[in-house]
């Protein structure tokens, strides 16, 4: 899970959360690696905290 807190443009505190869920017939280790890759890619696209 990737998350971060930041100040929303209205001045309120906000949190963005990414919780990828993968499933399938691949081995668990491979699914975990895929999930980690997806989470890292998505985290890189999050706005920078102000």
Protein Blocks (a to p, Z undefined) as FASTA:
>chain_A
ZZdddddfkopacddddddddedjbdfklmmmmmmmmmmmmmmmpccdZZ
